Amino acid sequence: MKNISYILLFITLITHLHAALMVDDINNSIQEHVVITRGDIQILEASENIRFLSQQIVKGYFFLFDLPKKEELKNELNLRLIDLANNLNIIEKSTKDSDTQDILDFLAYSKDQISQMFSEDISHENAALLLDYSETLLEGADSIASTHMYHFTSEEKMLMMTKKMEYLLERMMKYYVALHIGFDNPTNKKQMHDAIIKFDANLQMIAKYTYPKRIDLLKKHLMKKWEVNKIFLKQSEKIFIPQLMDMSASNIEVLITQITLYHNQNQ
């Protein structure tokens, strides 16, 4: 009987020890996941900011062909370049991935080239180069984001989607202006219309989402303003009102930012 009791006691101890080790493993996995997730969130948010800035900066340069207050706009563009550099630094400090580091080198080079062109006279040659660099920054940001992707919660999905809408709005405005300063070609037209379609698709997701009353009012206001903007964007070959359209797009971005903040606070 004593032998059986010892065996039972041994089995019980082993079972408890195994369970304790499993709990430790789970806790360690959770802690590791939290660390990775936090880093990934920082990288993904920085990537979205780079997408946005890549379009906004070049759009601003295109406006220099027509806007009278050029010095004020140049100062604003230089601030956006600082924002771009800061987001590149966030990614550099948040990742140890060698491929990401290599891509960052290309993006840093593109940023430096853009900065150099801002110190030169405005020209269509530089505008064409900037258009290419904006796509380089965009592709790099997309590649970095895909490397650090993870399974989003529903709130994180909405958050990243609203940030993408901000970028899409800048993208369509970039091509809206580009088409009227000497870059009127089928590829650029398609890029603008693709951005409109993607923005529309994301807006439909916002339309279906249940918000509290205050945010719901913002949503309805956003949808009304977008419908008006979309009409003028699609008629850009007949009616070109860049300053009015940019002002209206900025107002739409303010509404999207408030919805983004709501999702950010509800993660």
C-alpha positions as CSV (number, residue, x, y, z in Angstrom):
1,M,0.0,0.0,0.0
2,K,2.9,2.4,0.9
3,N,4.4,1.8,-2.6
4,I,1.0,2.6,-4.2
5,S,0.7,5.8,-2.1
6,Y,4.2,6.9,-3.1
7,I,3.5,6.2,-6.7
8,L,0.2,8.2,-6.5
9,L,2.0,11.1,-4.7
10,F,4.8,11.0,-7.4
11,I,2.2,11.2,-10.2
12,T,0.4,14.0,-8.5
13,L,3.6,16.0,-8.0
14,I,4.6,15.4,-11.6
15,T,1.2,16.5,-12.8
16,H,1.3,19.7,-10.8
17,L,4.8,20.5,-11.9
18,H,3.9,19.9,-15.6
19,A,0.8,22.2,-15.2
20,A,3.0,24.9,-13.5
21,L,5.5,24.7,-16.4
22,M,2.7,25.0,-18.9
23,V,1.4,28.1,-17.2
24,D,4.9,29.6,-17.2
25,D,5.2,28.9,-20.9
26,I,1.8,30.4,-21.6
27,N,2.7,33.5,-19.6
28,N,6.0,33.9,-21.3
29,S,4.3,33.5,-24.7
30,I,1.8,36.2,-23.8
31,Q,4.5,38.5,-22.6
32,E,6.5,37.9,-25.8
33,H,3.4,38.5,-27.9
34,V,2.6,41.7,-26.1
35,V,6.2,43.0,-26.8
36,I,6.0,42.0,-30.4
37,T,2.5,43.4,-30.9
38,R,3.5,46.8,-29.4
39,G,6.5,47.0,-31.7
40,D,4.4,46.0,-34.7
41,I,1.8,48.6,-33.9
42,Q,4.4,51.3,-33.8
43,I,5.9,50.1,-37.1
44,L,2.5,49.8,-38.8
45,E,1.3,53.2,-37.6
46,A,4.7,54.7,-38.8
47,S,4.2,52.9,-42.1
48,E,0.8,54.5,-42.5
49,N,2.2,57.9,-41.7
50,I,4.9,57.4,-44.3
51,R,2.2,56.4,-46.9
52,F,0.3,59.6,-46.0
53,L,3.3,61.9,-46.1
54,S,4.7,60.4,-49.3
55,Q,1.5,61.6,-51.1
56,Q,1.1,64.9,-49.1
57,I,4.6,66.1,-49.7
58,V,4.5,65.6,-53.5
59,K,1.0,67.1,-53.7
60,G,2.3,70.2,-52.0
61,Y,5.2,70.5,-54.4
62,F,2.7,70.3,-57.3
63,F,0.7,73.1,-55.8
64,L,3.8,75.3,-55.9
65,F,3.2,75.7,-59.6
66,D,0.0,77.7,-59.0
67,L,-0.1,79.0,-55.4
68,P,1.1,82.5,-54.8
69,K,2.3,82.0,-51.2
70,K,5.1,79.8,-52.2
71,E,7.4,80.5,-49.2
72,E,4.7,79.6,-46.7
73,L,4.1,76.3,-48.6
74,K,7.8,75.5,-48.8
75,N,8.1,75.9,-45.0
76,E,5.1,73.6,-44.6
77,L,6.7,71.0,-46.9
78,N,10.0,71.1,-44.9
79,L,8.0,70.4,-41.7
80,R,6.4,67.4,-43.5
81,L,9.9,66.2,-44.4
82,I,10.8,66.3,-40.7
83,D,7.7,64.3,-39.9
84,L,8.8,61.8,-42.6
85,A,12.3,61.5,-41.1
86,N,10.8,61.0,-37.6
87,N,8.6,58.1,-38.8
88,L,11.6,56.5,-40.5
89,N,13.4,56.7,-37.2
90,I,10.5,55.2,-35.3
91,I,10.7,52.1,-37.5
92,E,14.5,51.9,-37.3
93,K,14.3,51.9,-33.5
94,S,11.4,49.4,-33.4
95,T,12.7,46.6,-35.6
96,K,15.6,44.3,-35.8
97,D,14.5,42.8,-39.1
98,S,17.4,43.0,-41.6
99,D,15.1,43.4,-44.7
100,T,13.3,46.3,-43.0
101,Q,16.6,47.9,-42.3
102,D,17.6,47.6,-45.9
103,I,14.3,49.1,-47.1
104,L,14.8,52.0,-44.7
105,D,18.1,52.8,-46.3
106,F,16.3,53.2,-49.7
107,L,13.6,55.3,-48.1
108,A,16.1,57.5,-46.3
109,Y,17.8,58.1,-49.6
110,S,14.5,59.0,-51.3
111,K,13.8,61.5,-48.4
112,D,17.2,63.1,-48.9
113,Q,16.7,63.5,-52.6
114,I,13.3,65.1,-52.0
115,S,14.9,67.5,-49.6
116,Q,17.5,68.4,-52.1
117,M,14.9,69.2,-54.8
118,F,13.1,71.5,-52.3
119,S,16.2,73.7,-52.3
120,E,16.2,73.9,-56.1
121,D,14.1,75.9,-58.5
122,I,10.6,74.5,-59.1
123,S,10.6,72.5,-62.4
124,H,8.6,69.9,-64.2
125,E,11.7,67.7,-64.2
126,N,11.9,67.7,-60.4
127,A,8.1,67.2,-60.2
128,A,8.4,64.1,-62.4
129,L,11.2,62.8,-60.1
130,L,9.2,63.5,-57.0
131,L,6.3,61.6,-58.4
132,D,8.6,58.6,-58.7
133,Y,10.0,59.1,-55.2
134,S,6.5,59.3,-53.7
135,E,5.8,55.8,-55.2
136,T,9.2,54.5,-53.9
137,L,8.3,55.7,-50.4
138,L,4.8,54.1,-50.8
139,E,6.2,50.8,-51.9
140,G,8.7,50.7,-49.1
141,A,6.1,51.5,-46.5
142,D,3.8,48.8,-47.9
143,S,6.7,46.2,-47.8
144,I,7.6,47.1,-44.2
145,A,4.0,46.9,-43.1
146,S,3.5,43.5,-44.7
147,T,6.6,42.2,-42.8
148,H,5.3,43.3,-39.5
149,M,1.6,42.4,-40.0
150,Y,-0.2,40.4,-37.3
151,H,-3.8,39.4,-36.6
152,F,-5.7,42.6,-35.9
153,T,-8.6,43.0,-33.4
154,S,-11.8,44.5,-34.8
155,E,-10.9,47.9,-33.4
156,E,-7.4,47.8,-34.8
157,K,-8.8,46.9,-38.2
158,M,-11.0,50.0,-38.1
159,L,-8.1,52.1,-36.9
160,M,-5.7,51.1,-39.6
161,M,-8.5,51.4,-42.2
162,T,-9.3,55.0,-41.2
163,K,-5.5,55.9,-41.4
164,K,-5.4,54.3,-44.8
165,M,-8.3,56.6,-45.9
166,E,-6.3,59.6,-44.9
167,Y,-3.5,58.4,-47.2
168,L,-5.9,57.6,-50.0
169,L,-7.4,61.1,-49.9
170,E,-3.9,62.6,-50.3
171,R,-3.1,60.2,-53.1
172,M,-6.2,61.1,-55.2
173,M,-5.5,64.8,-54.6
174,K,-1.8,64.3,-55.6
175,Y,-2.9,62.9,-59.0
176,Y,-5.8,65.4,-59.3
177,V,-3.2,68.2,-59.3
178,A,-0.6,66.2,-61.3
179,L,-3.0,65.7,-64.2
180,H,-3.2,69.5,-64.6
181,I,0.5,70.4,-64.4
182,G,1.8,68.3,-67.3
183,F,1.3,64.7,-66.1
184,D,-1.9,63.9,-67.9
185,N,-1.6,60.3,-68.9
186,P,-3.7,57.1,-68.6
187,T,-1.6,55.7,-65.8
188,N,-2.0,58.7,-63.5
189,K,-5.7,58.9,-64.3
190,K,-6.1,55.3,-63.3
191,Q,-4.1,55.8,-60.1
192,M,-6.5,58.6,-59.1
193,H,-9.6,56.6,-59.9
194,D,-8.3,53.5,-58.1
195,A,-7.7,55.7,-55.0
196,I,-11.3,56.9,-55.3
197,I,-12.7,53.4,-55.5
198,K,-10.6,52.2,-52.5
199,F,-11.7,55.2,-50.4
200,D,-15.3,54.5,-51.3
201,A,-14.9,50.8,-50.2
202,N,-13.4,51.8,-46.9
203,L,-16.1,54.4,-46.3
204,Q,-18.8,51.7,-46.8
205,M,-17.2,49.9,-43.9
206,I,-17.5,53.0,-41.7
207,A,-21.1,53.4,-42.9
208,K,-21.9,49.9,-41.6
209,Y,-20.1,50.4,-38.2
210,T,-22.2,51.2,-35.2
211,Y,-20.9,54.4,-33.5
212,P,-22.2,56.4,-30.5
213,K,-24.3,59.4,-31.4
214,R,-21.5,62.0,-31.5
215,I,-19.3,59.9,-33.9
216,D,-22.3,58.8,-35.9
217,L,-23.0,62.5,-36.7
218,L,-19.4,62.9,-37.8
219,K,-19.8,59.8,-40.0
220,K,-22.9,61.2,-41.7
221,H,-21.2,64.6,-42.3
222,L,-18.2,62.8,-43.7
223,M,-20.3,60.8,-46.2
224,K,-22.1,63.9,-47.4
225,K,-18.9,65.9,-48.0
226,W,-17.2,62.9,-49.7
227,E,-20.1,62.6,-52.2
228,V,-19.6,66.2,-53.3
229,N,-15.9,65.8,-53.6
230,K,-16.2,62.7,-55.6
231,I,-18.4,64.5,-58.2
232,F,-15.7,67.1,-58.8
233,L,-12.9,64.6,-58.8
234,K,-14.6,62.6,-61.5
235,Q,-15.2,65.8,-63.5
236,S,-11.6,67.0,-63.1
237,E,-11.1,67.2,-66.9
238,K,-13.9,69.7,-67.1
239,I,-13.6,71.6,-63.8
240,F,-10.3,72.2,-62.2
241,I,-10.5,73.9,-58.8
242,P,-7.4,72.8,-56.9
243,Q,-7.4,75.1,-54.0
244,L,-11.1,74.6,-53.2
245,M,-10.7,70.9,-53.6
246,D,-7.7,70.8,-51.3
247,M,-9.5,72.8,-48.7
248,S,-12.5,70.5,-48.9
249,A,-10.2,67.4,-48.7
250,S,-8.5,68.9,-45.6
251,N,-12.0,69.2,-44.0
252,I,-12.7,65.6,-44.8
253,E,-9.4,64.6,-43.3
254,V,-10.3,66.4,-40.0
255,L,-13.5,64.3,-39.8
256,I,-11.6,61.0,-40.6
257,T,-9.0,61.9,-37.9
258,Q,-11.7,62.3,-35.3
259,I,-13.1,58.8,-36.2
260,T,-9.6,57.4,-36.1
261,L,-9.1,58.9,-32.6
262,Y,-12.3,57.1,-31.5
263,H,-11.0,53.7,-32.7
264,N,-7.6,54.4,-31.2
265,Q,-9.2,55.1,-27.8
266,N,-11.3,51.9,-28.0
267,Q,-8.5,49.4,-28.7
